[in-house]
Amino acid sequence: MKSKNPEQLGAFFINKKPRPKKRKAPSARICSGLSKRRGNYSHPGKENGNWKGGKRIDRGYILIYMPEHPFATDGYIREHRLVMEKHLKRYLQPYEIVHHINEIKNDNHLKNLELISGIKHNLYHCAKTMPFYVRRLLIENKKLKKEIKILKRKLNANK
């Protein structure tokens, strides 16, 4: 099959010149640059127009904006960890786990929080899939530990 030369296709293709790209007016380029600089990503924290007081929710957990915290991720730290740190008067290490006793992720009252090891935390959540007798033993163990704490307090109060 022969390829057709431009003369055979007609004058439209012969006189076709590439069009120059349309350029925005200088004022339009400047304004678009300003709007990019005013975007959400350019003003972190209180400077941002979308600032909501430094709180946001991620997968059910309340995050607090605290960029100066040593373990903050993208400037945010989980509120339940802050509550426990305030109670203990020290920073929590990344391997320390704050467990919600009632399993409601946004209930960050100190009475609902418990500092536990990762192994104990995994055992607690795996207990739901364990046989019934193992779960019963874990619950009894927890009750006995609470009783021991109460008895120790009573002994210390009597001394």
OpenMM code with the backbone's topology and positions (N, CA, C; nanometers):
from openmm import Vec3, app, unit

residues = "MET LYS SER LYS ASN PRO GLU GLN LEU GLY ALA PHE PHE ILE ASN LYS LYS PRO ARG PRO LYS LYS ARG LYS ALA PRO SER ALA ARG ILE CYS SER GLY LEU SER LYS ARG ARG GLY ASN TYR SER HIS PRO GLY LYS GLU ASN GLY ASN TRP LYS GLY GLY LYS ARG ILE ASP ARG GLY TYR ILE LEU ILE TYR MET PRO GLU HIS PRO PHE ALA THR ASP GLY TYR ILE ARG GLU HIS ARG LEU VAL MET GLU LYS HIS LEU LYS ARG TYR LEU GLN PRO TYR GLU ILE VAL HIS HIS ILE ASN GLU ILE LYS ASN ASP ASN HIS LEU LYS ASN LEU GLU LEU ILE SER GLY ILE LYS HIS ASN LEU TYR HIS CYS ALA LYS THR MET PRO PHE TYR VAL ARG ARG LEU LEU ILE GLU ASN LYS LYS LEU LYS LYS GLU ILE LYS ILE LEU LYS ARG LYS LEU ASN ALA ASN LYS".split()
positions = [
    Vec3(0.0847, -0.1173, 0.0000),
    Vec3(0.0000, 0.0000, 0.0000),
    Vec3(0.0891, 0.1234, 0.0000),
    Vec3(0.0583, 0.2144, -0.0906),
    Vec3(0.1376, 0.3361, -0.1025),
    Vec3(0.0945, 0.4370, 0.0026),
    Vec3(0.1929, 0.5112, 0.0564),
    Vec3(0.1583, 0.6187, 0.1479),
    Vec3(0.1237, 0.7417, 0.0668),
    Vec3(0.0241, 0.8119, 0.1069),
    Vec3(-0.0214, 0.9292, 0.0334),
    Vec3(0.0651, 1.0480, 0.0715),
    Vec3(0.1028, 1.1260, -0.0267),
    Vec3(0.1798, 1.2462, 0.0057),
    Vec3(0.0820, 1.3579, 0.0389),
    Vec3(0.1279, 1.4635, 0.1074),
    Vec3(0.0378, 1.5700, 0.1518),
    Vec3(-0.0398, 1.6360, 0.0384),
    Vec3(0.0192, 1.6417, -0.0826),
    Vec3(-0.0500, 1.7070, -0.1941),
    Vec3(-0.1772, 1.6306, -0.2303),
    Vec3(-0.1738, 1.4983, -0.2176),
    Vec3(-0.2909, 1.4184, -0.2506),
    Vec3(-0.4017, 1.4334, -0.1463),
    Vec3(-0.3640, 1.4661, -0.0206),
    Vec3(-0.4634, 1.4767, 0.0864),
    Vec3(-0.5374, 1.6102, 0.0846),
    Vec3(-0.4846, 1.7037, 0.0135),
    Vec3(-0.5546, 1.8309, 0.0028),
    Vec3(-0.4746, 1.9452, 0.0626),
    Vec3(-0.5214, 2.0658, 0.0312),
    Vec3(-0.4511, 2.1865, 0.0728),
    Vec3(-0.4538, 2.2053, 0.2243),
    Vec3(-0.5532, 2.1467, 0.2923),
    Vec3(-0.5635, 2.1632, 0.4372),
    Vec3(-0.4369, 2.1162, 0.5074),
    Vec3(-0.3840, 2.0023, 0.4659),
    Vec3(-0.2651, 1.9478, 0.5300),
    Vec3(-0.1378, 2.0177, 0.4842),
    Vec3(-0.1386, 2.0715, 0.3646),
    Vec3(-0.0189, 2.1389, 0.3139),
    Vec3(0.0042, 2.2694, 0.3894),
    Vec3(-0.1003, 2.3446, 0.4122),
    Vec3(-0.0878, 2.4758, 0.4754),
    Vec3(-0.0935, 2.4686, 0.6291),
    Vec3(-0.1022, 2.3491, 0.6842),
    Vec3(-0.1145, 2.3317, 0.8288),
    Vec3(0.0160, 2.3698, 0.8977),
    Vec3(0.0106, 2.4677, 0.9861),
    Vec3(0.1279, 2.5087, 1.0627),
    Vec3(0.0997, 2.4780, 1.2097),
    Vec3(0.2026, 2.4412, 1.2842),
    Vec3(0.1782, 2.4156, 1.4276),
    Vec3(0.1379, 2.5452, 1.4980),
    Vec3(0.0348, 2.5351, 1.5790),
    Vec3(-0.0126, 2.6521, 1.6517),
    Vec3(0.0742, 2.6726, 1.7761),
    Vec3(0.1054, 2.7966, 1.8061),
    Vec3(0.1790, 2.8204, 1.9313),
    Vec3(0.0859, 2.7950, 2.0502),
    Vec3(0.1427, 2.7463, 2.1623),
    Vec3(0.0624, 2.7195, 2.2812),
    Vec3(0.0113, 2.8507, 2.3381),
    Vec3(-0.1149, 2.8468, 2.3842),
    Vec3(-0.1712, 2.9659, 2.4460),
    Vec3(-0.1056, 2.9839, 2.5815),
    Vec3(-0.0595, 3.1020, 2.6064),
    Vec3(0.0007, 3.1317, 2.7351),
    Vec3(-0.0974, 3.2121, 2.8177),
    Vec3(-0.0953, 3.1887, 2.9466),
    Vec3(-0.1813, 3.2663, 3.0355),
    Vec3(-0.1267, 3.4074, 3.0447),
    Vec3(-0.2162, 3.4985, 3.0700),
    Vec3(-0.1747, 3.6374, 3.0910),
    Vec3(-0.0877, 3.6423, 3.2163),
    Vec3(0.0078, 3.7364, 3.2213),
    Vec3(0.0967, 3.7435, 3.3381),
    Vec3(0.0214, 3.7529, 3.4705),
    Vec3(-0.0892, 3.8268, 3.4725),
    Vec3(-0.1644, 3.8395, 3.5980),
    Vec3(-0.2231, 3.7053, 3.6400),
    Vec3(-0.2690, 3.6240, 3.5440),
    Vec3(-0.3259, 3.4934, 3.5754),
    Vec3(-0.2196, 3.4008, 3.6331),
    Vec3(-0.0964, 3.4082, 3.5778),
    Vec3(0.0121, 3.3242, 3.6306),
    Vec3(0.0468, 3.3642, 3.7734),
    Vec3(0.0486, 3.4916, 3.8008),
    Vec3(0.0820, 3.5387, 3.9354),
    Vec3(-0.0258, 3.4958, 4.0340),
    Vec3(-0.1528, 3.5124, 3.9955),
    Vec3(-0.2620, 3.4760, 4.0859),
    Vec3(-0.2631, 3.3269, 4.1145),
    Vec3(-0.2370, 3.2445, 4.0137),
    Vec3(-0.2372, 3.1004, 4.0370),
    Vec3(-0.1219, 3.0625, 4.1289),
    Vec3(-0.0089, 3.1316, 4.1175),
    Vec3(0.1037, 3.1057, 4.2073),
    Vec3(0.0705, 3.1426, 4.3506),
    Vec3(-0.0028, 3.2529, 4.3687),
    Vec3(-0.0428, 3.2940, 4.5032),
    Vec3(-0.1378, 3.1932, 4.5649),
    Vec3(-0.2330, 3.1434, 4.4858),
    Vec3(-0.3286, 3.0481, 4.5410),
    Vec3(-0.2594, 2.9192, 4.5815),
    Vec3(-0.1559, 2.8787, 4.5086),
    Vec3(-0.0818, 2.7587, 4.5484),
    Vec3(-0.0111, 2.7818, 4.6804),
    Vec3(0.0435, 2.9025, 4.6974),
    Vec3(0.1140, 2.9314, 4.8222),
    Vec3(0.0174, 2.9427, 4.9394),
    Vec3(-0.1079, 2.9762, 4.9118),
    Vec3(-0.2072, 2.9888, 5.0185),
    Vec3(-0.2782, 2.8569, 5.0471),
    Vec3(-0.2369, 2.7512, 4.9829),
    Vec3(-0.3015, 2.6214, 5.0004),
    Vec3(-0.2827, 2.5667, 5.1401),
    Vec3(-0.3538, 2.4582, 5.1699),
    Vec3(-0.3519, 2.3977, 5.3023),
    Vec3(-0.2125, 2.3532, 5.3440),
    Vec3(-0.1334, 2.3106, 5.2486),
    Vec3(-0.0039, 2.2529, 5.2813),
    Vec3(0.1002, 2.3576, 5.3169),
    Vec3(0.0757, 2.4860, 5.2894),
    Vec3(0.1791, 2.5860, 5.3121),
    Vec3(0.1714, 2.6486, 5.4506),
    Vec3(0.0582, 2.6383, 5.5181),
    Vec3(0.0440, 2.6978, 5.6504),
    Vec3(0.0027, 2.5901, 5.7504),
    Vec3(0.0990, 2.5286, 5.8173),
    Vec3(0.0621, 2.4259, 5.9148),
    Vec3(0.0072, 2.4881, 6.0428),
    Vec3(-0.0719, 2.4114, 6.1137),
    Vec3(-0.1194, 2.4541, 6.2444),
    Vec3(-0.2207, 2.5671, 6.2390),
    Vec3(-0.2090, 2.6597, 6.3341),
    Vec3(-0.3075, 2.7672, 6.3510),
    Vec3(-0.3127, 2.8619, 6.2326),
    Vec3(-0.2062, 2.8677, 6.1532),
    Vec3(-0.2022, 2.9557, 6.0364),
    Vec3(-0.2953, 2.9078, 5.9242),
    Vec3(-0.3321, 2.7807, 5.9273),
    Vec3(-0.4119, 2.7212, 5.8206),
    Vec3(-0.5584, 2.7616, 5.8334),
    Vec3(-0.6212, 2.7888, 5.7199),
    Vec3(-0.7622, 2.8260, 5.7186),
    Vec3(-0.8545, 2.7145, 5.7627),
    Vec3(-0.8090, 2.5891, 5.7527),
    Vec3(-0.8904, 2.4747, 5.7932),
    Vec3(-0.8616, 2.4292, 5.9358),
    Vec3(-0.7934, 2.5109, 6.0151),
    Vec3(-0.7550, 2.4743, 6.1522),
    Vec3(-0.8801, 2.4470, 6.2355),
    Vec3(-0.8834, 2.3327, 6.3032),
    Vec3(-0.9989, 2.2935, 6.3842),
    Vec3(-0.9583, 2.2733, 6.5304),
    Vec3(-0.8614, 2.3501, 6.5761),
    Vec3(-0.8228, 2.3435, 6.7169),
    Vec3(-0.7161, 2.2399, 6.7466),
    Vec3(-0.6601, 2.1766, 6.6469),
    Vec3(-0.5518, 2.0820, 6.6690),
    Vec3(-0.5966, 1.9408, 6.6992),
    Vec3(-0.7233, 1.9091, 6.6775),
    Vec3(-0.7738, 1.7739, 6.7003),
    Vec3(-0.8235, 1.7161, 6.5692),
    Vec3(-0.7977, 1.5884, 6.5519),
    Vec3(-0.8557, 1.5170, 6.4384),
    Vec3(-0.8737, 1.3720, 6.4784),
    Vec3(-0.9487, 1.2973, 6.4020),
    Vec3(-0.9757, 1.1572, 6.4341),
    Vec3(-0.9193, 1.0705, 6.3235),
    Vec3(-0.8435, 0.9675, 6.3639),
    Vec3(-0.7845, 0.8738, 6.2692),
    Vec3(-0.8133, 0.7329, 6.3174),
    Vec3(-0.8918, 0.6575, 6.2405),
    Vec3(-0.9306, 0.5205, 6.2724),
    Vec3(-0.9894, 0.5074, 6.4124),
    Vec3(-1.0673, 0.6083, 6.4542),
    Vec3(-1.1345, 0.6041, 6.5827),
    Vec3(-1.0567, 0.6679, 6.6967),
    Vec3(-0.9267, 0.6883, 6.6801),
    Vec3(-0.8436, 0.7490, 6.7852),
    Vec3(-0.8416, 0.9008, 6.7677),
    Vec3(-0.8414, 0.9744, 6.8795),
    Vec3(-0.8316, 1.1200, 6.8751),
    Vec3(-0.6844, 1.1569, 6.8721),
    Vec3(-0.6468, 1.2382, 6.7731),
    Vec3(-0.5092, 1.2836, 6.7605),
    Vec3(-0.5029, 1.4316, 6.7974),
    Vec3(-0.3975, 1.4699, 6.8692),
    Vec3(-0.3765, 1.6080, 6.9122),
    Vec3(-0.2528, 1.6615, 6.8412),
    Vec3(-0.2620, 1.7838, 6.7893),
    Vec3(-0.1489, 1.8459, 6.7202),
    Vec3(-0.0470, 1.8924, 6.8235),
    Vec3(0.0705, 1.8314, 6.8214),
    Vec3(0.1793, 1.8633, 6.9140),
    Vec3(0.3117, 1.8361, 6.8441),
    Vec3(0.3541, 1.9247, 6.7542),
    Vec3(0.4759, 1.8975, 6.6762),
    Vec3(0.6022, 1.8894, 6.7606),
    Vec3(0.6006, 1.9473, 6.8814),
    Vec3(0.7200, 1.9453, 6.9654),
    Vec3(0.7364, 1.8144, 7.0429),
    Vec3(0.6363, 1.7269, 7.0404),
    Vec3(0.6435, 1.5993, 7.1127),
    Vec3(0.7464, 1.5086, 7.0447),
    Vec3(0.8345, 1.4438, 7.1220),
    Vec3(0.9406, 1.3631, 7.0599),
    Vec3(0.8911, 1.2427, 6.9799),
    Vec3(0.7718, 1.1930, 7.0093),
    Vec3(0.7211, 1.0765, 6.9369),
    Vec3(0.6026, 1.1104, 6.8470),
    Vec3(0.5884, 1.2368, 6.8099),
    Vec3(0.4778, 1.2791, 6.7228),
    Vec3(0.5007, 1.2289, 6.5810),
    Vec3(0.3931, 1.1908, 6.5160),
    Vec3(0.3967, 1.1485, 6.3762),
    Vec3(0.3238, 1.2551, 6.2960),
    Vec3(0.3928, 1.3190, 6.2051),
    Vec3(0.3379, 1.4297, 6.1264),
    Vec3(0.2819, 1.5396, 6.2167),
    Vec3(0.3418, 1.5579, 6.3339),
    Vec3(0.3007, 1.6630, 6.4257),
    Vec3(0.1882, 1.6238, 6.5190),
    Vec3(0.1318, 1.5037, 6.5063),
    Vec3(0.0192, 1.4604, 6.5880),
    Vec3(0.0591, 1.3451, 6.6796),
    Vec3(-0.0042, 1.3422, 6.7976),
    Vec3(0.0148, 1.2336, 6.8943),
    Vec3(-0.1229, 1.1890, 6.9424),
    Vec3(-0.1385, 1.0607, 6.9700),
    Vec3(-0.2685, 1.0090, 7.0136),
    Vec3(-0.3009, 1.0573, 7.1548),
    Vec3(-0.4258, 1.0986, 7.1729),
    Vec3(-0.4667, 1.1601, 7.2991),
    Vec3(-0.4533, 1.0644, 7.4167),
    Vec3(-0.4851, 0.9358, 7.3992),
    Vec3(-0.4772, 0.8425, 7.5113),
    Vec3(-0.3337, 0.8274, 7.5613),
    Vec3(-0.2367, 0.8419, 7.4709),
    Vec3(-0.0960, 0.8367, 7.5136),
    Vec3(-0.0600, 0.9629, 7.5930),
    Vec3(-0.1123, 1.0784, 7.5508),
    Vec3(-0.0879, 1.2023, 7.6251),
    Vec3(-0.1470, 1.1964, 7.7655),
    Vec3(-0.2679, 1.1410, 7.7779),
    Vec3(-0.3326, 1.1287, 7.9089),
    Vec3(-0.2472, 1.0419, 8.0012),
    Vec3(-0.1975, 0.9300, 7.9493),
    Vec3(-0.1151, 0.8404, 8.0308),
    Vec3(0.0190, 0.9053, 8.0653),
    Vec3(0.0790, 0.9791, 7.9702),
    Vec3(0.2056, 1.0486, 7.9962),
    Vec3(0.1879, 1.1532, 8.1057),
    Vec3(0.0777, 1.2246, 8.1028),
    Vec3(0.0509, 1.3257, 8.2046),
    Vec3(0.0355, 1.2604, 8.3409),
    Vec3(-0.0311, 1.1465, 8.3461),
    Vec3(-0.0510, 1.0740, 8.4718),
    Vec3(0.0820, 1.0213, 8.5273),
    Vec3(0.1658, 0.9664, 8.4394),
    Vec3(0.2945, 0.9090, 8.4823),
    Vec3(0.4039, 1.0147, 8.4971),
    Vec3(0.3785, 1.1344, 8.4434),
    Vec3(0.4747, 1.2452, 8.4445),
    Vec3(0.6051, 1.2097, 8.3734),
    Vec3(0.5914, 1.1387, 8.2614),
    Vec3(0.7061, 1.1045, 8.1767),
    Vec3(0.6551, 1.0688, 8.0377),
    Vec3(0.7479, 1.0719, 7.9396),
    Vec3(0.7113, 1.0294, 7.8043),
    Vec3(0.7008, 0.8778, 7.7997),
    Vec3(0.6053, 0.8276, 7.7230),
    Vec3(0.5949, 0.6831, 7.7009),
    Vec3(0.6911, 0.6432, 7.5903),
    Vec3(0.7486, 0.5272, 7.6036),
    Vec3(0.8338, 0.4741, 7.4987),
    Vec3(0.7453, 0.4158, 7.3883),
    Vec3(0.7956, 0.4112, 7.2649),
    Vec3(0.7115, 0.3602, 7.1544),
    Vec3(0.6627, 0.2168, 7.1745),
    Vec3(0.7370, 0.1367, 7.2508),
    Vec3(0.6957, -0.0028, 7.2714),
    Vec3(0.5906, -0.0169, 7.3823),
    Vec3(0.5657, 0.0884, 7.4599),
    Vec3(0.4644, 0.0827, 7.5651),
    Vec3(0.3264, 0.1047, 7.5028),
    Vec3(0.2311, 0.0233, 7.5456),
    Vec3(0.0977, 0.0279, 7.4856),
    Vec3(-0.0035, 0.0742, 7.5894),
    Vec3(-0.0857, 0.1703, 7.5491),
    Vec3(-0.1955, 0.2175, 7.6329),
    Vec3(-0.3219, 0.1501, 7.5813),
    Vec3(-0.3809, 0.0674, 7.6672),
    Vec3(-0.4974, -0.0124, 7.6283),
    Vec3(-0.6252, 0.0527, 7.6796),
    Vec3(-0.7272, 0.0595, 7.5945),
    Vec3(-0.8598, 0.1064, 7.6349),
    Vec3(-0.9345, -0.0123, 7.6953),
    Vec3(-0.9650, -0.0057, 7.8228),
    Vec3(-1.0265, -0.1188, 7.8929),
    Vec3(-1.1623, -0.1530, 7.8330),
    Vec3(-1.2452, -0.0516, 7.8044),
    Vec3(-1.3780, -0.0789, 7.7485),
    Vec3(-1.3763, -0.0908, 7.5958),
    Vec3(-1.2581, -0.0828, 7.5365),
    Vec3(-1.2347, -0.0988, 7.3926),
    Vec3(-1.3005, 0.0106, 7.3074),
    Vec3(-1.3370, 0.1235, 7.3686),
    Vec3(-1.3870, 0.2387, 7.2932),
    Vec3(-1.2678, 0.3306, 7.2704),
    Vec3(-1.2270, 0.3438, 7.1452),
    Vec3(-1.1006, 0.4108, 7.1123),
    Vec3(-1.0972, 0.5586, 7.1467),
    Vec3(-1.2120, 0.6243, 7.1498),
    Vec3(-1.2105, 0.7680, 7.1788),
    Vec3(-1.2491, 0.7999, 7.3228),
    Vec3(-1.2615, 0.6979, 7.4089),
    Vec3(-1.2875, 0.7173, 7.5516),
    Vec3(-1.1530, 0.7219, 7.6232),
    Vec3(-1.0998, 0.8426, 7.6422),
    Vec3(-0.9635, 0.8581, 7.6928),
    Vec3(-0.9575, 0.9016, 7.8391),
    Vec3(-1.0562, 0.8619, 7.9191),
    Vec3(-1.0507, 0.8894, 8.0625),
    Vec3(-0.9463, 0.7983, 8.1256),
    Vec3(-0.8772, 0.8497, 8.2262),
    Vec3(-0.7696, 0.7738, 8.2894),
    Vec3(-0.8190, 0.6408, 8.3453),
    Vec3(-0.9436, 0.6369, 8.3964),
    Vec3(-0.9988, 0.5127, 8.4511),
    Vec3(-1.0165, 0.4060, 8.3434),
    Vec3(-1.0265, 0.4490, 8.2185),
    Vec3(-1.0461, 0.3545, 8.1079),
    Vec3(-0.9144, 0.3128, 8.0434),
    Vec3(-0.8028, 0.3698, 8.0867),
    Vec3(-0.6742, 0.3415, 8.0231),
    Vec3(-0.5857, 0.2564, 8.1134),
    Vec3(-0.5074, 0.1717, 8.0486),
    Vec3(-0.4187, 0.0815, 8.1206),
    Vec3(-0.2892, 0.0699, 8.0409),
    Vec3(-0.1751, 0.0863, 8.1077),
    Vec3(-0.0452, 0.0727, 8.0420),
    Vec3(-0.0021, -0.0725, 8.0521),
    Vec3(0.0129, -0.1391, 7.9373),
    Vec3(0.0498, -0.2812, 7.9375),
    Vec3(0.1565, -0.3085, 7.8328),
    Vec3(0.2180, -0.4247, 7.8440),
    Vec3(0.3199, -0.4648, 7.7466),
    Vec3(0.2512, -0.5144, 7.6193),
    Vec3(0.3280, -0.5198, 7.5122),
    Vec3(0.2739, -0.5651, 7.3841),
    Vec3(0.2257, -0.7086, 7.3891),
    Vec3(0.2984, -0.7956, 7.4616),
    Vec3(0.2606, -0.9369, 7.4709),
    Vec3(0.1274, -0.9497, 7.5440),
    Vec3(0.1160, -0.8779, 7.6558),
    Vec3(-0.0076, -0.8839, 7.7333),
    Vec3(-0.1244, -0.8284, 7.6515),
    Vec3(-0.0981, -0.7236, 7.5742),
    Vec3(-0.2029, -0.6643, 7.4903),
    Vec3(-0.2493, -0.7638, 7.3844),
    Vec3(-0.1546, -0.8320, 7.3222),
    Vec3(-0.1912, -0.9322, 7.2218),
    Vec3(-0.2710, -1.0459, 7.2850),
    Vec3(-0.2289, -1.0891, 7.4043),
    Vec3(-0.3027, -1.1955, 7.4729),
    Vec3(-0.4448, -1.1522, 7.5039),
    Vec3(-0.4590, -1.0272, 7.5461),
    Vec3(-0.5918, -0.9767, 7.5798),
    Vec3(-0.6841, -0.9825, 7.4587),
    Vec3(-0.6352, -0.9360, 7.3431),
    Vec3(-0.7202, -0.9350, 7.2245),
    Vec3(-0.7358, -1.0733, 7.1631),
    Vec3(-0.6392, -1.1605, 7.1841),
    Vec3(-0.6515, -1.2980, 7.1340),
    Vec3(-0.7431, -1.3802, 7.2222),
    Vec3(-0.7696, -1.3316, 7.3440),
    Vec3(-0.8539, -1.4071, 7.4371),
    Vec3(-0.9929, -1.4312, 7.3808),
    Vec3(-1.0373, -1.3448, 7.2920),
    Vec3(-1.1702, -1.3620, 7.2337),
    Vec3(-1.1780, -1.4883, 7.1478),
    Vec3(-1.0654, -1.5266, 7.0908),
    Vec3(-1.0654, -1.6449, 7.0049),
    Vec3(-1.0188, -1.7692, 7.0804),
    Vec3(-0.9735, -1.7520, 7.2054),
    Vec3(-0.9276, -1.8665, 7.2840),
    Vec3(-1.0461, -1.9478, 7.3330),
    Vec3(-1.0204, -2.0719, 7.3712),
    Vec3(-1.1289, -2.1534, 7.4279),
    Vec3(-1.1865, -2.0867, 7.5534),
    Vec3(-1.3087, -2.1236, 7.5853),
    Vec3(-1.3815, -2.0610, 7.6951),
    Vec3(-1.3065, -2.0708, 7.8272),
    Vec3(-1.2503, -2.1873, 7.8590),
    Vec3(-1.1846, -2.2058, 7.9890),
    Vec3(-1.0609, -2.1163, 8.0027),
    Vec3(-0.9900, -2.0885, 7.8931),
    Vec3(-0.8729, -2.0010, 7.8981),
    Vec3(-0.9181, -1.8575, 7.9245),
    Vec3(-1.0249, -1.8167, 7.8588),
    Vec3(-1.0786, -1.6823, 7.8822),
    Vec3(-1.1210, -1.6664, 8.0276),
    Vec3(-1.1876, -1.7694, 8.0820),
    Vec3(-1.2332, -1.7639, 8.2209),
    Vec3(-1.1143, -1.7508, 8.3163),
    Vec3(-1.0072, -1.8223, 8.2882),
    Vec3(-0.8866, -1.8131, 8.3720),
    Vec3(-0.8248, -1.6735, 8.3656),
    Vec3(-0.8205, -1.6135, 8.2465),
    Vec3(-0.7658, -1.4790, 8.2327),
    Vec3(-0.8484, -1.3775, 8.3109),
    Vec3(-0.9811, -1.3905, 8.3058),
    Vec3(-1.0695, -1.2996, 8.3785),
    Vec3(-1.0505, -1.3159, 8.5292),
    Vec3(-1.0428, -1.4428, 8.5748),
    Vec3(-1.0200, -1.4686, 8.7176),
    Vec3(-0.8865, -1.4105, 8.7621),
    Vec3(-0.7849, -1.4274, 8.6799),
    Vec3(-0.6517, -1.3755, 8.7107),
    Vec3(-0.6565, -1.2235, 8.7268),
    Vec3(-0.7272, -1.1574, 8.6392),
    Vec3(-0.7391, -1.0116, 8.6452),
    Vec3(-0.8102, -0.9686, 8.7735),
    Vec3(-0.9179, -1.0398, 8.8108),
    Vec3(-0.9904, -1.0081, 8.9332),
    Vec3(-0.9017, -1.0277, 9.0562),
    Vec3(-0.8264, -1.1357, 9.0586),
    Vec3(-0.7376, -1.1631, 9.1720),
    Vec3(-0.6298, -1.0554, 9.1854),
    Vec3(-0.5771, -1.0092, 9.0738),
    Vec3(-0.4761, -0.9029, 9.0783),
    Vec3(-0.5352, -0.7752, 9.1376),
    Vec3(-0.6581, -0.7443, 9.1023),
    Vec3(-0.7242, -0.6261, 9.1590),
    Vec3(-0.7431, -0.6421, 9.3098),
    Vec3(-0.7848, -0.7623, 9.3533),
    Vec3(-0.8016, -0.7880, 9.4962),
    Vec3(-0.6696, -0.7734, 9.5704),
    Vec3(-0.5619, -0.8218, 9.5116),
    Vec3(-0.4288, -0.8109, 9.5737),
    Vec3(-0.3918, -0.6644, 9.5919),
    Vec3(-0.4161, -0.5821, 9.4907),
    Vec3(-0.3864, -0.4390, 9.5008),
    Vec3(-0.4646, -0.3749, 9.6153),
    Vec3(-0.5933, -0.4094, 9.6268),
    Vec3(-0.6782, -0.3533, 9.7323),
    Vec3(-0.6271, -0.3951, 9.8693),
    Vec3(-0.5915, -0.5232, 9.8835),
    Vec3(-0.5399, -0.5725, 10.0116),
    Vec3(-0.4079, -0.5064, 10.0486),
    Vec3(-0.3214, -0.4840, 9.9496),
    Vec3(-0.1934, -0.4169, 9.9758),
    Vec3(-0.2165, -0.2743, 10.0245),
    Vec3(-0.3119, -0.2054, 9.9644),
    Vec3(-0.3446, -0.0690, 10.0076),
    Vec3(-0.3946, -0.0676, 10.1522),
    Vec3(-0.4806, -0.1660, 10.1853),
    Vec3(-0.5341, -0.1750, 10.3225),
    Vec3(-0.4216, -0.2012, 10.4218),
    Vec3(-0.3278, -0.2885, 10.3838),
    Vec3(-0.2140, -0.3185, 10.4723),
    Vec3(-0.1288, -0.1939, 10.4938),
    Vec3(-0.1029, -0.1213, 10.3880),
    Vec3(-0.0214, 0.0010, 10.3980),
    Vec3(-0.0936, 0.1080, 10.4799),
    Vec3(-0.2251, 0.1130, 10.4721),
    Vec3(-0.3030, 0.2122, 10.5469),
    Vec3(-0.3018, 0.1792, 10.6968),
    Vec3(-0.2980, 0.0490, 10.7339),
    Vec3(-0.2980, 0.0073, 10.8727),
    Vec3(-0.1638, 0.0281, 10.9417),
    Vec3(-0.0560, 0.0389, 10.8663),
    Vec3(0.0783, 0.0519, 10.9264),
    Vec3(0.1026, 0.1852, 10.9845),
] * unit.nanometer
topology = app.Topology()
chain = topology.addChain("A")
for resn in residues:
    res = topology.addResidue(resn, chain)
    for name in ("N", "CA", "C"):
        topology.addAtom(name, app.Element.getBySymbol(name[0]), res)
